Amino acid sequence: MALGATNAGWLAITVGSVQDTGGQFVKGYNGENPQDSDWIGDLDPTTDTMSGIRAFEDTDTVEINILGAPMDNISIAVMEQMGRTCAKINAMSLCDVPAGLNAREAIDWHNGKLPTQDGTRLDNRNVAIYWNWFVRSNRWGETKWVPPTLGTLRAMGFTFNVDKPWSAAAGENRGYLPEAQRLQFDRVSDDTKQAMYGNGNSVNPILKIKGRHYLYGERTMQRAESKLTAVHNMIMVNWVVTGMATVARRYVFDPNDAELLIQLKLAFTEFLDRIVNERGIEQYNLVMDGRNNTATTRNNREVIVDLELIPTDVAEKIYINAIVRE
């Protein structure tokens, strides 16, 4: 489906110029022409199964941290569904700015301000958008333009493996993309970089710095500034909620008494302390006692867990003040 991601050698075909194959099996296309409804999916009431993106909501079968949909010209409707699905399953979704848009056009696109758009813009902390398509080779030596989210998935996979899931997959340490051979846009002015990132904008770029290519952004599409405008914080919060749910499932159908609260709190504290020691959380406050677990909640066969936490932020800007003296 990724228009422009054609095996085109070195710029032999302009990105985004792929035509409908008319049902012919050529260049990796199977002739299908999926619509937004196909990507979004639906519930089949007969089999009680879901299709499309919604299939990931079957958490008894599938558990994911990151949902990517590398493609050209993704619609707002599909991105909104990715955000809804990821909110349900505690995951992050990654989306691409269409190929061929320069950095300033990417800003307009993610704000819904291009002439072809209607002004609708996404505001969702479970979605992050990435810009700047790049060329890479596959294992057969073929070169290909690929969407920026493939670079993001690569950086995140590296980060999950060698560091921690809540470490930011960006910058020179964890955002390096050694497979990237060239970018569609090599040059981005400092003013444009500032406009892409922060102050309500959330375009995460792949940049060329000193001859190397780096993922240099990790903002979510939440427009209001908070801890949850950072992708690594969202991943950490999702990791905590999912991890605590895994711990809690072991105690479902146990006697709902004071001993259960003690056992649960010990298990949760051990889990959370490990994340604090690994620099994911600065502080947390866990409440599980008579203040939130009352006779009413026990009669409802419920256990209430209240958690406050402060995620660890990253250093996005480092200011160096130099004073020259006699």
Contacts in CASP RR format, 6 or more apart in sequence:
PFRMAT RR
TARGET T0000
AUTHOR 0000-0000-0000
METHOD contacts of the structure
MODEL  1
MALGATNAGWLAITVGSVQDTGGQFVKGYNGENPQDSDWIGDLDPTTDTM
SGIRAFEDTDTVEINILGAPMDNISIAVMEQMGRTCAKINAMSLCDVPAG
LNAREAIDWHNGKLPTQDGTRLDNRNVAIYWNWFVRSNRWGETKWVPPTL
GTLRAMGFTFNVDKPWSAAAGENRGYLPEAQRLQFDRVSDDTKQAMYGNG
NSVNPILKIKGRHYLYGERTMQRAESKLTAVHNMIMVNWVVTGMATVARR
YVFDPNDAELLIQLKLAFTEFLDRIVNERGIEQYNLVMDGRNNTATTRNN
REVIVDLELIPTDVAEKIYINAIVRE
1 34 0 8 1.000
1 71 0 8 1.000
2 70 0 8 1.000
2 71 0 8 1.000
2 72 0 8 1.000
2 146 0 8 1.000
2 147 0 8 1.000
3 16 0 8 1.000
3 18 0 8 1.000
3 71 0 8 1.000
3 72 0 8 1.000
3 73 0 8 1.000
3 99 0 8 1.000
4 13 0 8 1.000
4 15 0 8 1.000
4 16 0 8 1.000
4 17 0 8 1.000
4 18 0 8 1.000
4 72 0 8 1.000
4 99 0 8 1.000
4 145 0 8 1.000
5 70 0 8 1.000
5 72 0 8 1.000
5 144 0 8 1.000
5 145 0 8 1.000
5 146 0 8 1.000
5 147 0 8 1.000
6 13 0 8 1.000
6 18 0 8 1.000
6 27 0 8 1.000
6 144 0 8 1.000
6 145 0 8 1.000
7 27 0 8 1.000
7 142 0 8 1.000
7 143 0 8 1.000
7 144 0 8 1.000
8 143 0 8 1.000
8 144 0 8 1.000
8 145 0 8 1.000
9 142 0 8 1.000
9 143 0 8 1.000
9 144 0 8 1.000
10 135 0 8 1.000
10 143 0 8 1.000
15 99 0 8 1.000
15 100 0 8 1.000
15 133 0 8 1.000
15 145 0 8 1.000
15 184 0 8 1.000
16 72 0 8 1.000
16 99 0 8 1.000
16 100 0 8 1.000
18 27 0 8 1.000
18 29 0 8 1.000
20 31 0 8 1.000
20 33 0 8 1.000
21 27 0 8 1.000
21 29 0 8 1.000
21 31 0 8 1.000
22 31 0 8 1.000
23 29 0 8 1.000
23 30 0 8 1.000
23 31 0 8 1.000
23 32 0 8 1.000
24 31 0 8 1.000
25 31 0 8 1.000
36 75 0 8 1.000
36 77 0 8 1.000
36 78 0 8 1.000
38 52 0 8 1.000
39 52 0 8 1.000
39 53 0 8 1.000
39 69 0 8 1.000
39 78 0 8 1.000
39 81 0 8 1.000
40 52 0 8 1.000
40 53 0 8 1.000
40 54 0 8 1.000
40 77 0 8 1.000
40 78 0 8 1.000
40 81 0 8 1.000
41 50 0 8 1.000
41 51 0 8 1.000
41 52 0 8 1.000
41 53 0 8 1.000
41 54 0 8 1.000
41 55 0 8 1.000
41 81 0 8 1.000
42 50 0 8 1.000
42 51 0 8 1.000
42 54 0 8 1.000
43 49 0 8 1.000
43 50 0 8 1.000
43 54 0 8 1.000
44 50 0 8 1.000
44 51 0 8 1.000
49 55 0 8 1.000
49 58 0 8 1.000
50 57 0 8 1.000
50 58 0 8 1.000
53 67 0 8 1.000
53 69 0 8 1.000
53 78 0 8 1.000
53 81 0 8 1.000
53 82 0 8 1.000
53 85 0 8 1.000
54 81 0 8 1.000
54 85 0 8 1.000
55 62 0 8 1.000
56 62 0 8 1.000
56 64 0 8 1.000
56 67 0 8 1.000
56 85 0 8 1.000
56 89 0 8 1.000
56 91 0 8 1.000
57 85 0 8 1.000
57 88 0 8 1.000
57 89 0 8 1.000
59 89 0 8 1.000
63 89 0 8 1.000
63 242 0 8 1.000
64 89 0 8 1.000
64 91 0 8 1.000
65 91 0 8 1.000
65 92 0 8 1.000
65 160 0 8 1.000
65 165 0 8 1.000
65 235 0 8 1.000
65 238 0 8 1.000
65 239 0 8 1.000
66 91 0 8 1.000
66 92 0 8 1.000
66 93 0 8 1.000
66 94 0 8 1.000
66 153 0 8 1.000
66 156 0 8 1.000
66 235 0 8 1.000
67 82 0 8 1.000
67 85 0 8 1.000
67 86 0 8 1.000
67 91 0 8 1.000
67 92 0 8 1.000
67 93 0 8 1.000
67 94 0 8 1.000
68 82 0 8 1.000
68 93 0 8 1.000
68 94 0 8 1.000
68 95 0 8 1.000
68 149 0 8 1.000
68 153 0 8 1.000
69 78 0 8 1.000
69 82 0 8 1.000
69 93 0 8 1.000
69 94 0 8 1.000
69 95 0 8 1.000
69 96 0 8 1.000
69 149 0 8 1.000
70 96 0 8 1.000
70 146 0 8 1.000
70 147 0 8 1.000
70 149 0 8 1.000
70 150 0 8 1.000
70 153 0 8 1.000
71 96 0 8 1.000
71 147 0 8 1.000
72 96 0 8 1.000
72 98 0 8 1.000
72 99 0 8 1.000
72 147 0 8 1.000
73 98 0 8 1.000
74 95 0 8 1.000
74 96 0 8 1.000
74 98 0 8 1.000
76 120 0 8 1.000
76 122 0 8 1.000
79 93 0 8 1.000
79 95 0 8 1.000
79 122 0 8 1.000
79 124 0 8 1.000
79 127 0 8 1.000
80 122 0 8 1.000
80 124 0 8 1.000
82 93 0 8 1.000
82 95 0 8 1.000
82 126 0 8 1.000
82 127 0 8 1.000
83 93 0 8 1.000
83 124 0 8 1.000
83 126 0 8 1.000
83 127 0 8 1.000
84 126 0 8 1.000
85 91 0 8 1.000
85 93 0 8 1.000
86 92 0 8 1.000
86 93 0 8 1.000
86 126 0 8 1.000
86 127 0 8 1.000
87 124 0 8 1.000
87 126 0 8 1.000
90 237 0 8 1.000
90 238 0 8 1.000
90 239 0 8 1.000
90 241 0 8 1.000
90 242 0 8 1.000
91 126 0 8 1.000
91 238 0 8 1.000
92 126 0 8 1.000
92 127 0 8 1.000
92 128 0 8 1.000
92 220 0 8 1.000
92 231 0 8 1.000
92 234 0 8 1.000
92 235 0 8 1.000
92 238 0 8 1.000
93 126 0 8 1.000
93 127 0 8 1.000
93 128 0 8 1.000
94 127 0 8 1.000
94 128 0 8 1.000
94 129 0 8 1.000
94 130 0 8 1.000
94 149 0 8 1.000
94 152 0 8 1.000
94 153 0 8 1.000
95 127 0 8 1.000
95 128 0 8 1.000
95 129 0 8 1.000
95 130 0 8 1.000
95 149 0 8 1.000
96 129 0 8 1.000
96 130 0 8 1.000
96 131 0 8 1.000
96 133 0 8 1.000
96 147 0 8 1.000
96 148 0 8 1.000
96 149 0 8 1.000
97 106 0 8 1.000
97 109 0 8 1.000
97 110 0 8 1.000
97 129 0 8 1.000
97 130 0 8 1.000
97 131 0 8 1.000
97 132 0 8 1.000
97 148 0 8 1.000
97 203 0 8 1.000
98 109 0 8 1.000
99 133 0 8 1.000
99 145 0 8 1.000
99 147 0 8 1.000
99 184 0 8 1.000
100 133 0 8 1.000
100 184 0 8 1.000
101 109 0 8 1.000
101 131 0 8 1.000
102 185 0 8 1.000
103 131 0 8 1.000
103 132 0 8 1.000
103 185 0 8 1.000
103 188 0 8 1.000
103 192 0 8 1.000
103 193 0 8 1.000
103 196 0 8 1.000
103 203 0 8 1.000
103 205 0 8 1.000
104 192 0 8 1.000
104 195 0 8 1.000
105 114 0 8 1.000
106 131 0 8 1.000
106 196 0 8 1.000
106 203 0 8 1.000
107 192 0 8 1.000
107 195 0 8 1.000
107 196 0 8 1.000
107 201 0 8 1.000
107 203 0 8 1.000
108 114 0 8 1.000
109 117 0 8 1.000
110 121 0 8 1.000
110 122 0 8 1.000
110 129 0 8 1.000
110 201 0 8 1.000
110 202 0 8 1.000
110 203 0 8 1.000
110 221 0 8 1.000
111 119 0 8 1.000
111 121 0 8 1.000
111 201 0 8 1.000
112 118 0 8 1.000
112 119 0 8 1.000
112 120 0 8 1.000
112 121 0 8 1.000
113 119 0 8 1.000
121 223 0 8 1.000
122 129 0 8 1.000
122 221 0 8 1.000
123 221 0 8 1.000
123 222 0 8 1.000
123 223 0 8 1.000
124 220 0 8 1.000
124 221 0 8 1.000
124 222 0 8 1.000
125 220 0 8 1.000
125 221 0 8 1.000
125 222 0 8 1.000
125 228 0 8 1.000
125 229 0 8 1.000
125 234 0 8 1.000
126 220 0 8 1.000
126 234 0 8 1.000
127 220 0 8 1.000
127 221 0 8 1.000
128 152 0 8 1.000
128 202 0 8 1.000
128 204 0 8 1.000
128 218 0 8 1.000
128 219 0 8 1.000
128 220 0 8 1.000
128 221 0 8 1.000
128 231 0 8 1.000
129 202 0 8 1.000
129 203 0 8 1.000
129 204 0 8 1.000
129 221 0 8 1.000
130 147 0 8 1.000
130 148 0 8 1.000
130 149 0 8 1.000
130 151 0 8 1.000
130 152 0 8 1.000
130 203 0 8 1.000
130 204 0 8 1.000
130 205 0 8 1.000
130 206 0 8 1.000
130 215 0 8 1.000
131 148 0 8 1.000
131 196 0 8 1.000
131 203 0 8 1.000
131 204 0 8 1.000
131 205 0 8 1.000
131 206 0 8 1.000
132 148 0 8 1.000
132 183 0 8 1.000
132 184 0 8 1.000
132 185 0 8 1.000
132 205 0 8 1.000
132 206 0 8 1.000
132 207 0 8 1.000
133 145 0 8 1.000
133 146 0 8 1.000
133 147 0 8 1.000
133 148 0 8 1.000
133 183 0 8 1.000
133 184 0 8 1.000
134 145 0 8 1.000
134 146 0 8 1.000
134 148 0 8 1.000
134 151 0 8 1.000
134 177 0 8 1.000
134 180 0 8 1.000
134 181 0 8 1.000
134 182 0 8 1.000
134 183 0 8 1.000
134 184 0 8 1.000
134 206 0 8 1.000
134 213 0 8 1.000
135 143 0 8 1.000
135 144 0 8 1.000
135 145 0 8 1.000
135 146 0 8 1.000
135 180 0 8 1.000
135 181 0 8 1.000
135 182 0 8 1.000
135 183 0 8 1.000
136 143 0 8 1.000
136 144 0 8 1.000
136 146 0 8 1.000
136 150 0 8 1.000
136 179 0 8 1.000
136 180 0 8 1.000
136 181 0 8 1.000
137 143 0 8 1.000
137 144 0 8 1.000
137 179 0 8 1.000
137 181 0 8 1.000
138 144 0 8 1.000
143 181 0 8 1.000
145 184 0 8 1.000
148 204 0 8 1.000
148 206 0 8 1.000
148 215 0 8 1.000
151 177 0 8 1.000
151 179 0 8 1.000
151 180 0 8 1.000
151 206 0 8 1.000
151 215 0 8 1.000
152 169 0 8 1.000
152 204 0 8 1.000
152 215 0 8 1.000
154 177 0 8 1.000
154 179 0 8 1.000
155 169 0 8 1.000
155 170 0 8 1.000
155 174 0 8 1.000
155 175 0 8 1.000
155 176 0 8 1.000
155 177 0 8 1.000
155 215 0 8 1.000
156 169 0 8 1.000
157 169 0 8 1.000
158 169 0 8 1.000
158 174 0 8 1.000
158 175 0 8 1.000
159 165 0 8 1.000
159 167 0 8 1.000
159 168 0 8 1.000
159 169 0 8 1.000
159 174 0 8 1.000
159 175 0 8 1.000
163 174 0 8 1.000
164 278 0 8 1.000
164 279 0 8 1.000
164 280 0 8 1.000
165 235 0 8 1.000
165 236 0 8 1.000
165 239 0 8 1.000
166 232 0 8 1.000
166 233 0 8 1.000
166 235 0 8 1.000
166 236 0 8 1.000
166 239 0 8 1.000
166 275 0 8 1.000
166 278 0 8 1.000
166 279 0 8 1.000
166 280 0 8 1.000
166 311 0 8 1.000
166 312 0 8 1.000
167 174 0 8 1.000
167 232 0 8 1.000
167 279 0 8 1.000
168 174 0 8 1.000
168 218 0 8 1.000
168 230 0 8 1.000
168 231 0 8 1.000
168 232 0 8 1.000
168 314 0 8 1.000
169 175 0 8 1.000
169 215 0 8 1.000
169 218 0 8 1.000
169 231 0 8 1.000
169 232 0 8 1.000
170 204 0 8 1.000
170 214 0 8 1.000
170 215 0 8 1.000
170 216 0 8 1.000
170 217 0 8 1.000
170 218 0 8 1.000
171 214 0 8 1.000
171 215 0 8 1.000
171 216 0 8 1.000
171 217 0 8 1.000
172 209 0 8 1.000
172 214 0 8 1.000
175 214 0 8 1.000
175 215 0 8 1.000
175 216 0 8 1.000
176 212 0 8 1.000
176 213 0 8 1.000
176 214 0 8 1.000
177 206 0 8 1.000
177 213 0 8 1.000
177 214 0 8 1.000
177 215 0 8 1.000
180 206 0 8 1.000
180 213 0 8 1.000
183 206 0 8 1.000
183 207 0 8 1.000
183 208 0 8 1.000
183 213 0 8 1.000
186 208 0 8 1.000
187 208 0 8 1.000
188 205 0 8 1.000
188 207 0 8 1.000
193 205 0 8 1.000
193 207 0 8 1.000
195 201 0 8 1.000
196 203 0 8 1.000
196 205 0 8 1.000
197 203 0 8 1.000
197 204 0 8 1.000
197 205 0 8 1.000
197 217 0 8 1.000
197 219 0 8 1.000
198 219 0 8 1.000
198 225 0 8 1.000
198 229 0 8 1.000
200 223 0 8 1.000
200 225 0 8 1.000
202 219 0 8 1.000
202 220 0 8 1.000
202 221 0 8 1.000
202 222 0 8 1.000
202 223 0 8 1.000
202 229 0 8 1.000
204 215 0 8 1.000
204 216 0 8 1.000
204 217 0 8 1.000
204 218 0 8 1.000
204 219 0 8 1.000
204 231 0 8 1.000
205 215 0 8 1.000
205 216 0 8 1.000
205 217 0 8 1.000
206 213 0 8 1.000
206 214 0 8 1.000
206 215 0 8 1.000
206 216 0 8 1.000
207 213 0 8 1.000
207 214 0 8 1.000
207 216 0 8 1.000
209 216 0 8 1.000
218 230 0 8 1.000
218 231 0 8 1.000
218 232 0 8 1.000
218 314 0 8 1.000
219 229 0 8 1.000
219 230 0 8 1.000
219 231 0 8 1.000
220 228 0 8 1.000
220 229 0 8 1.000
220 230 0 8 1.000
220 231 0 8 1.000
220 234 0 8 1.000
222 228 0 8 1.000
222 229 0 8 1.000
227 233 0 8 1.000
227 310 0 8 1.000
227 311 0 8 1.000
227 313 0 8 1.000
228 234 0 8 1.000
228 237 0 8 1.000
230 311 0 8 1.000
230 313 0 8 1.000
230 314 0 8 1.000
232 314 0 8 1.000
233 311 0 8 1.000
233 313 0 8 1.000
236 275 0 8 1.000
236 280 0 8 1.000
236 281 0 8 1.000
236 311 0 8 1.000
236 312 0 8 1.000
237 309 0 8 1.000
237 311 0 8 1.000
239 275 0 8 1.000
240 272 0 8 1.000
240 275 0 8 1.000
240 281 0 8 1.000
240 307 0 8 1.000
240 309 0 8 1.000
243 271 0 8 1.000
244 268 0 8 1.000
244 271 0 8 1.000
244 305 0 8 1.000
244 307 0 8 1.000
247 264 0 8 1.000
247 267 0 8 1.000
247 268 0 8 1.000
247 271 0 8 1.000
248 264 0 8 1.000
248 303 0 8 1.000
248 305 0 8 1.000
250 267 0 8 1.000
251 260 0 8 1.000
251 263 0 8 1.000
251 264 0 8 1.000
251 303 0 8 1.000
254 260 0 8 1.000
254 263 0 8 1.000
256 298 0 8 1.000
256 301 0 8 1.000
256 302 0 8 1.000
256 303 0 8 1.000
260 303 0 8 1.000
261 288 0 8 1.000
261 289 0 8 1.000
261 293 0 8 1.000
261 303 0 8 1.000
264 288 0 8 1.000
264 303 0 8 1.000
264 305 0 8 1.000
265 286 0 8 1.000
265 288 0 8 1.000
268 286 0 8 1.000
268 288 0 8 1.000
268 305 0 8 1.000
268 307 0 8 1.000
269 286 0 8 1.000
272 281 0 8 1.000
272 284 0 8 1.000
272 286 0 8 1.000
272 307 0 8 1.000
272 309 0 8 1.000
275 281 0 8 1.000
276 282 0 8 1.000
276 283 0 8 1.000
276 284 0 8 1.000
279 312 0 8 1.000
280 311 0 8 1.000
280 312 0 8 1.000
281 309 0 8 1.000
281 310 0 8 1.000
281 311 0 8 1.000
281 312 0 8 1.000
282 310 0 8 1.000
282 311 0 8 1.000
282 312 0 8 1.000
283 309 0 8 1.000
283 310 0 8 1.000
284 307 0 8 1.000
284 308 0 8 1.000
284 309 0 8 1.000
284 310 0 8 1.000
285 307 0 8 1.000
285 308 0 8 1.000
285 309 0 8 1.000
286 305 0 8 1.000
286 306 0 8 1.000
286 307 0 8 1.000
287 305 0 8 1.000
287 306 0 8 1.000
287 307 0 8 1.000
288 303 0 8 1.000
288 304 0 8 1.000
288 305 0 8 1.000
288 306 0 8 1.000
292 304 0 8 1.000
292 305 0 8 1.000
292 306 0 8 1.000
293 303 0 8 1.000
293 304 0 8 1.000
297 303 0 8 1.000
297 304 0 8 1.000
END
